Amino acid sequence: MTTKKPNETTSARVATVASNLLRNPSTPKPVRTVAASVLTQRVKPASKR
């Protein structure tokens, strides 16, 4: 069985929102679970202009 790396990426903006949700102690558990899942995905590198 071959394991492939996930090709899903998280934008920096979404990662920031997820991080803020996890830092807030009043965030409900289901929301925290989704936010944690978002942060486990690879974040797109910032584009250099």
Steps between C-alpha positions, in 0.01 A plus 500: 500500500646833392431806711469825307555838658185711504499766231265724694636836602386765741533868420676726748175689564308183590789378716495830691125474565538139614784596732293779654210258557727253677641771726153609612397288801128558432513340154273190491666160471368418149638829368833435671516158335451647153750779568759246613440296186555808285832568670626146448485556124792653318490880481568654161829689498469877463549604140799721431428795276 
